[in-house]
Structures are given as structure tokens and as C-alpha cells.
Amino acid sequence: MAYRQKGNTAMKKKAIIAAMITIALAGYAIYWAFYDMSRLPTGELISEVQSPGGTYTLKSYSTDGGATTSYAIRGELNFNTENKKPKNIYWQYKVENASVEWLDDDTVIINGVQLDVPGEKYDFRRE
């Protein structure tokens, strides 16, 4: 009988681990499908503004969601002095224009949203 209890405990642990893995994978799938900024639509380039020191260039793109959704603005940070891939740092829905102003080489304001680059980003879906 002691053997049977030990077997049940092991099966319960395996079931808990399997459930945790399933929940983690489902959570990642939801993040990937709905919140991952690397999956944003490309859009049409509307402006390019270089930082004062030339370290970065912020490219703004207007994306047309079609008949069922509104326009959106995507801001892409390009690294001019490092060999890195561009990074999406700004995503705003129901906006058609991008106002970009660099305060210094590491601080940009996009449509009133101040970001310290390259670390910060703004995504309206997380508001």
C-alpha cells in the first residue's frame, strides 16, 4: 500500500508540471499573437528624424488597418553607430501623424510620449 501512495504522489507531481507547462505556453502564445511589437504591420514611411548626436534615427510609419480598424503610428528606432537590427519602440492606435522631437541623443518625444532610448518603448495596448 505504501508503494501505491508513492506512485500517486509522483503522478500528481507530473500532472502539476504538465499543467504549468501548458499554462506557460498558452501565455506565451497570447503574448506573441497580440502584444509582441516585432509583429506589428510595416506601414508607409512618413518621417525620419535623426538624434542630435547621430546615434539613432527614428522612422515613423503610418499603418492603415483597412475598413475595420483605424490608422496607427509605428515608431522604429534605427541604430546608426552600432550594427543592430531596428527596434519598434512606439505603437499608437487612432493616430495618423507622427510628431517627433529629440531632446538629446537618448531622449525622444513621439506625439507627446517621452521615451529614453534604446530601453523604453510605448505600446497603447499596455495602457
C-alpha positions in Angstrom: 0.0 0.0 0.0 2.9 2.4 0.7 4.1 1.8 -2.9 0.7 2.8 -4.2 0.7 6.2 -2.3 4.2 6.9 -3.6 3.1 6.3 -7.2 0.0 8.6 -6.8 2.3 11.4 -5.5 4.6 11.1 -8.5 1.6 11.1 -10.9 0.2 14.2 -9.2 3.6 16.0 -9.5 3.8 15.1 -13.2 0.2 16.4 -13.7 1.0 19.7 -12.0 4.2 20.1 -14.0 2.3 19.4 -17.3 -0.4 21.9 -16.3 2.2 24.6 -15.5 3.9 24.0 -18.9 0.6 24.2 -20.7 -0.3 27.5 -19.0 3.1 28.9 -19.7 2.9 28.0 -23.4 -0.6 29.4 -23.7 0.5 32.6 -22.0 3.4 33.0 -24.5 1.1 32.3 -27.4 -1.3 35.0 -26.3 1.6 37.5 -25.9 3.1 36.6 -29.3 -0.2 36.9 -31.1 -1.5 40.1 -29.5 1.3 42.1 -27.8 4.7 41.3 -29.5 5.9 44.6 -31.0 8.1 42.7 -33.5 4.9 41.5 -35.3 3.5 45.0 -36.0 2.5 45.8 -39.6 5.2 47.6 -41.6 3.2 50.6 -42.8 4.2 53.5 -45.0 7.2 55.7 -44.1 6.1 59.2 -43.1 9.2 60.6 -41.5 12.8 60.1 -40.5 14.4 62.1 -37.7 18.0 61.7 -36.6 19.1 62.2 -33.0 21.3 65.2 -32.3 24.4 63.2 -32.0 23.6 60.9 -34.9 23.4 57.8 -32.8 19.8 56.9 -33.7 17.3 57.6 -36.4 13.6 57.3 -35.6 11.5 56.3 -38.5 7.7 56.8 -38.3 5.3 54.7 -40.2 1.6 55.1 -40.8 -0.4 51.8 -40.9 -3.8 51.6 -42.4 -5.9 48.9 -40.7 -8.4 48.7 -43.5 -12.1 49.1 -43.3 -12.5 47.6 -39.8 -9.8 49.4 -37.9 -8.3 52.9 -37.7 -4.9 54.2 -38.6 -1.9 53.7 -36.3 1.6 55.0 -36.0 4.6 52.8 -35.5 8.0 54.2 -34.4 11.1 52.3 -35.3 14.5 53.1 -33.7 17.4 52.5 -36.0 21.0 52.3 -34.7 23.3 54.4 -36.8 26.6 53.7 -34.9 26.0 50.0 -33.9 25.3 47.0 -36.1 21.9 46.2 -34.5 18.5 45.4 -36.0 15.9 48.2 -35.9 13.7 48.1 -32.9 10.0 49.0 -32.6 9.7 51.4 -29.7 6.3 53.2 -30.3 2.8 51.9 -31.3 -0.2 54.2 -31.1 -3.7 53.5 -32.4 -6.2 56.0 -33.9 -3.4 58.4 -34.9 -2.5 59.4 -38.4 0.6 61.7 -37.9 3.8 61.5 -36.0 5.4 64.5 -34.3 9.0 63.5 -33.4 11.3 65.7 -31.3 14.7 64.7 -29.9 15.5 66.3 -26.5 19.1 64.8 -26.5 20.8 61.8 -28.1 18.9 59.4 -25.8 15.5 61.0 -25.3 12.8 61.3 -27.9 9.2 62.6 -27.7 6.8 61.0 -30.1 3.3 62.5 -30.2 3.8 63.7 -26.6 5.2 60.4 -25.3 8.7 60.8 -23.9 11.0 57.7 -24.2 14.6 57.1 -23.1 16.1 55.0 -25.8 17.0 52.3 -26.5 15.5 50.8 -23.4 11.9 52.3 -23.2 9.0 51.7 -25.5 5.4 52.7 -25.7 2.5 50.4 -26.7 -1.0 51.7 -26.4 -2.2 48.1 -25.8 -0.5 48.0 -22.4 -2.3 51.1 -21.1 
